[in-house]
Amino acid sequence: MKIGETNRLVISEAKNSDADFFYALLNSSSWLKHIGDRGIKNKEDAVGYIEGSLMKSYHENGFGLYKVSLKETNTPIGVCGFLKRDYLDAPDIGFAMLLEFEGYGYMLEAASAVMQLGKNTLGFTKILAVTTEGNERSKKLLTKLNLMEVGTVKAHDKAVPFLLFRNQIQ
């Protein structure tokens, strides 16, 4: 299902047929470095991730991480959407992109549209984000999205705390 559209992008729910893309994204150097290994070792694992994480979130929460594709070619380039984490008191925006598509403003375009979806359609008044200390690209993008760093938060399964960002709308 299509969630939104921008000048250059289509934002849609992930499907099992996206398994090859998710295999590539979840094994990209940036994902592994900043997000972590999800144990996706083949296409079947990717389908399991799509069903057990993305589709499950759409069903249970009414939102999730969405596939971001180029409008002109329908090529999937990344993900952007909201997550519901048990250690946060509000949804947080998350995003990741294949390396070859970085630096063109695509993720700012997608994340801006997703932020509007959160505020206008999903009714979020508080939106959070987490990232690692060394993820300069994410920190820069979060600032462009009008989120500000407000401290740190520790996930239950991580040794190092994340930087915590929040939107500035009260």
N, C-alpha and C positions, 0 to 999 in steps of 0.2 A: 504494500500500500504506500502510495506517495504521501509524504508528510509535508513537504514544502518544495519550493523552487526559488532559485535566485536567477540573476542574469546568466550565470555560467554553470549552475549546478542543479542537480535534482537530489533531494534528500528523501530517502524511503526506508521502509522497514526491510531488514535483511531476510533473505529466503535461503532455503537449503541449496538452491542452485548457485549461490554466491560462495560456496565452499572453497573454490580455488583462490578467490580473492582473499578470503579470511585466512586461509593457510599462509598466503604470502605476507599479509599484514601482521599477523600475530607472530611470525618468525622473522620480521624485519629487525635490523639492528637497533633502530630507535625504540620499537616496542619492547624488545628484550631488555634494553638498557634502562628505560624510564618507567615501564609498566611491569614487566616481569614475564617469565616463561609460564605460559598457560598449558604446556604439555601437548601442544597441537603438532603431532608428528606426521599426520597424513590427512587426506581429504575426509575420511570418516571422523577423525577427531574434530575437524573443522565443522562438520555438520553437527556433531555433538555440542560444540560450543555455541553455534547458532541457535540450536533448539533449547539447550539447557541454560543459556545465559541471556541471549538477546530476545528470543521469542518469549521466553518465560517472563522476562521483565515487561514486555509489551502487554502480556496477558494479566500479570499480577499487579503491575503498577500503573499501567496506562501510558507508559513512556519507556524509553531505553536508549541504547546507542543505535543510531541509524546509519545506514550506508550512505556515503556521499559519492555521487557520480558526476562526471562531466556531462552536461546537458547535450552537447553537440554529438558526442560519440557513445554515450551511455557507459563509459569506462569507469568502473569503481576506483576511487582514489584514496578513500579514507573513511573514517567513522566520526560521528559527532552526535552527542545527545546527552541525556540525563541518566544518572545512576542513583540508586537508593542504597546507601551503605549503612550498615548497622551502627557504625561509630560516628555518624553525622546526623544532625537533627533536621536536615533539609536536603532536597535533591542537589546533586552536584553535577556540573557540566564536565564532560570528558570528551577527548578528541584524540585522534591519531591519524597519521597520513603516511602513505608510501613515500619514501625518500625522493623519488624522481618527480614528485608533484609539489614538493616544498618550495617556498620562495616566490610563489605566484599570487599570494593573497587568497587562495582558495579556502583555507581553514578559517580565516577571519570572516569571509563571506558566509560560510556554512554556520559557524558558531554564532554570528550575529543573527542569522535567521532562526537558529535553534533557541537563542535567548528570547527572541520575540515570541516564539511558540510557547515557551515556558511561561512568560508573563501574560500574554494575551489569550492563549487557548487553554493552557493547563492551570492558569491562575496562581502561579508561584509568586509569592512576594519576597521570598528569600531564596537565593541561589548561591550555592557554595561551589568551590573547586579545590582540588588538592593537586599538588605536584611535588616533585623532588627538588631539593635545593639546587642541584646542578642543571636542571632543565630550563635553560635560559629562554629557549623559544616559547615554551609554554607560559612562563612567567610574563614574557612580553605580550603574548596574545591575551592572557587574562587581564592584563592592565588595559589593553585596547578595548576589551569588552566591558570596561568600567567595573571590574572587580578589583578589590584592593586586598593586599595581604593583611591578615588580622592575627596571625600567630601560627602555631603548629598544632597538629593533631596526630595521634599515634593510632594506626590501624592495629587490630588485635594480632595479625599474623606478620607484621613487619617490625624489624628491629629499629629502624631509623624513622623518626617522625616525618610526616609530610608537612609542607607549607600549606596553610589554610587561607583561602581567599573567599571573599563574600561580596555580593553585589551591594551597591551603595544606596539602594532604595529602602527606605524604612517603612 
